Structures are given as C-alpha cells and as structure tokens.
Amino acid sequence: MKKEIVINNQIEELERLAVFVEEVAEELGLDPELTMNLNLALEEVVSNVILYAYPREMGEKITIMAQYDSNNLVFTITDKGKEFDPTKVEEADITLSAEDREIGGLGIYIVKNIMNEVTYQRLDGKNILTLKKTI
C-alpha cells in the first residue's frame, strides 16, 4: 500500500490530513485507538511544519506519504521550509508540572511515544521526517 497527499501550509488543511490518516487506517483495518494515535502524531508534526517551517509564506506545499509493507506503516513528511530536526529537541520533562515545564518539546515527546521510530534528514533543501509504526 502506498498513498500520498499534498497539502498547503495552512492550519485548515489539517482536516484533509485527518481524512487521509483515516483512509490509510481503514484500508489497513487498524483499530480506532491506533488510528487516533496515528492521527495525533501526524497532526502534531504537520501543524509544526505549518506554524514554524513556513511562518509567513502562504501557498507552500507539504507532502505526506504513507507506505505499508512487512508489518511497518511508514509516514514520510516532506517540506521545503526552514531546516529543523525535531529528533534533536531535548525531551520534555514530564515529571514536572505544566507550570514548571518549559514551553515546547511535548509534541515530539508524544510523537516519539506513539511511533516506533522517528528519523530526520535534510536533503536537497527539503526537510524529510519519517515516522515508522510497527503494526
């Protein structure tokens, strides 16, 4: 299975992303809890691209590809925005209260806990984030 969606860097496009994740999950027969978690992870990553990789530019594209084989579901998110490697972000200290914890980092913590593997590379002026989930 291989599916792809290209969205604009606008928050409203997260609705299309959710439909895309639902379609992938339905095609693979995934349970609702896993589907919800995958949607959470993808929404977190893509919303960060929209908000931070392209802070002022409209009309830029974000490509999300889903591939499944050998019990692995892999989402690849590609954009031409500002270079940013979320795998290098210091892990959020979840032992602290919300008031004592620094802003930021919680989203990537959630993504890393939902997915089995999160990798990043910068290639030809593009951010390429790969999220892998063993099914």
PyMOL commands that set and color helices and strands:
alter all, ss='L'
color gray80, all
select helices_A, chain A and resi 11-28+32-53+86-88+106-114
alter helices_A, ss='H'
color red, helices_A
select strands_A, chain A and resi 2-8+61-69+72-79+117-123+126-134
alter strands_A, ss='S'
color yellow, strands_A
deselect
rebuild
show_as cartoon
